[in-house]
Amino acid sequence: MQALAVVENQSLETRDPRSELLEAWLSGRSPQTIAAYSADLRDFAAFLDVSGIGQAAEALLSAGAGQANLIALRYKAALLERGLAPGSVNRRLTSLRSLVRMARTIGAVTFALDVQNVRSESYRDTRGPGREGVQAMLGELEGRRDAKGARDRAMLHLLFDLGLRRAEVVNLDLEHLDLSGASVSVMGKGRRERITLTLPAPTVEAVAAWLTWRGDSAGPLFVSLDKSGRMGGRLTGRGLHKTVSAIGRRVGLSVWPHGLRHAAITTALDMTNGDVRAVAKFSRHANIQTLCRYDDNRENLGGAIAALIAG
C-alpha cells in the first residue's frame, strides 16, 4: 500500500474497488514517477469534478471504449485551452493511457485509450547555458568557503561533468559514492537498477570538498541548508532547481538543471566532432535519434545546407 498512499496521501481506502488496480499500476515505479502520476490523475479528477483519483479512475474505466476516448479527447482539449505546453498535455495523456493499459492487462477492461498526443517540437533548445556559462556559474561559487558553496559546486559538477538528470542527483545517497574508486552509482531514467559511472578528477575533488562539511554519516548525499548553514533532510528536485536557477541569475543566465545536461551533451558532441554513438554512452539516451537532434541543433545542419543552396 506504500505507493498507493503516496499517490492519494493516504486518502484512498483499501476498500475502494479500484485500489488493487492502482496498486498494480504503481508497483515498482520510482518515487518521481509515482509523484508525476499522482499529480496527473488529481488534475484529471478536477476536470471530471470528482473526489480523488480512485473516483477518476472509476469514471474513466467504467465508461466503455467510445465514451472513455471521448472523455480523454475532451480532457485534451481542456488542457490546451488552459494554455499548457504540448509536453505537459502529452504527459497527462500518457498517464491515462498507462492506467487503461494496466486495467486491460489485468482484465478489468477490454479497450485501449487511442487518443493521440499533441504534436510538438522537442529538444529545440539543446545548448543550455553552454560550456562558458557553466564555467561562469562555477566561477561564481569559487570564492565561497561555506557549506552551501561546497554543496552547490559538487552538484553543478555532477550535473555538467556527468550530464546527470535532476532526479539522479537528488536521489544519491552516500553509499552510492566511491571516491577512492572515482565512481558513483545512479538510478537512470526508466531503470530499475543502478549503473556505475566514472567520476572525473574535478568532480571527485568537488564532491570530496562537500563531504568535509556534510560528514560521513549514512543518508542523502545532498541535503537542504538553511541561511545559517544548518543541514536538513534530502534536497528535493524543486530545491535543486531553485539553487541552479539562482546561481545562473547571478551570472546573467536563465538556467535550470536539465539545461546543464543539455550543455554537457552539446559540449561532448563538440569535443568529439559529432560522434553521436560515443556520446550516447555518456548521455545514456535510449534513442540515438534524440542525440541526432542535439547534433543538428549544435551545428544547425539544416541551416547550413539551406545556405549552400541559396549560395
HELIX and SHEET records of a PDB file:
HELIX    1   1 GLN A    2  GLU A    8  1                                   7    
HELIX    2   2 SER A   19  LEU A   26  1                                   8    
HELIX    3   3 PRO A   31  LEU A   48  1                                  18    
HELIX    4   4 GLY A   52  LEU A   61  1                                  10    
HELIX    5   5 ALA A   65  GLU A   81  1                                  17    
HELIX    6   6 PRO A   86  THR A  105  1                                  20    
HELIX    7   7 GLY A  130  LEU A  141  1                                  12    
HELIX    8   8 ALA A  147  ASP A  161  1                                  15    
HELIX    9   9 ARG A  166  VAL A  170  1                                   5    
HELIX   10  10 LEU A  174  HIS A  176  5                                   3    
HELIX   11  11 ALA A  201  ARG A  214  1                                  14    
HELIX   12  12 GLY A  237  ARG A  250  1                                  14    
HELIX   13  13 PRO A  257  MET A  271  1                                  15    
HELIX   14  14 VAL A  276  SER A  283  1                                   8    
HELIX   15  15 ILE A  288  GLU A  299  1                                  12    
HELIX   16  16 LEU A  301  ALA A  310  1                                  10    
SHEET    1   A 3 LEU A 177  ASP A 178  0                                        
SHEET    2   A 3 SER A 183  VAL A 186 -1                                        
SHEET    3   A 3 ILE A 195  THR A 198 -1                                        
SHEET    1   B 2 VAL A 223  LEU A 225  0                                        
SHEET    2   B 2 MET A 231  ARG A 234 -1                                        
END                                                                             
